[in-house]
């Protein structure tokens, strides 16, 4: 299902980095995210809600742009 907040996401399994590309154009890399969390977000009906409830404020991040 398309998201009004998240344009795309990519997961680097080796590094455990979840890259979130927002509709706004901002890009964030969340560190040490378990693959199970990525898979849950991928299948969530609301990507933005899942991000707010399960990823933000739980994993360190770096803003890319």
C-alpha positions in Angstrom: 0.0 0.0 0.0 1.4 3.4 -0.9 2.3 5.7 2.0 1.7 9.4 2.3 4.9 9.7 4.4 7.3 7.0 3.2 8.3 7.1 -0.5 10.6 4.1 -0.3 12.7 2.0 2.0 15.7 -0.2 1.5 17.4 -2.6 3.9 21.0 -3.6 4.0 21.0 -7.0 5.6 24.7 -7.2 6.2 24.9 -3.8 8.0 21.5 -3.9 9.5 20.7 -0.4 8.1 17.2 0.6 7.2 17.1 3.5 4.7 13.9 5.4 4.7 13.2 7.8 1.8 10.4 10.2 2.7 8.0 11.8 0.4 9.5 15.1 1.4 12.8 14.0 -0.1 14.6 13.5 3.2 16.6 10.3 3.6 17.5 8.7 6.9 19.5 5.6 7.7 18.4 3.8 10.9 21.2 1.7 12.4 21.1 -1.9 13.8 17.5 -2.5 12.8 16.7 -6.3 12.9 15.6 -7.8 9.6 12.3 -8.8 11.3 11.5 -5.1 12.0 12.1 -4.3 8.3 9.8 -7.1 7.2 7.1 -6.0 9.6 7.3 -2.4 8.3 7.3 -3.6 4.8 4.0 -5.5 5.4 2.4 -2.8 7.6 -0.7 -1.2 6.3 0.6 2.2 7.5 4.3 2.7 7.0 4.3 6.0 8.7 2.5 4.7 11.8 4.8 1.7 12.0 7.9 4.0 11.7 6.6 6.2 14.5 5.7 3.4 16.8 8.5 0.9 16.2 11.6 2.6 14.7 11.8 6.3 15.6 13.2 6.9 19.1 14.4 3.2 19.2 17.2 3.1 16.7 20.1 5.6 16.1 19.9 7.3 12.8 21.9 9.5 10.4 20.2 12.1 8.1 21.6 11.6 4.6 20.3 14.8 3.0 
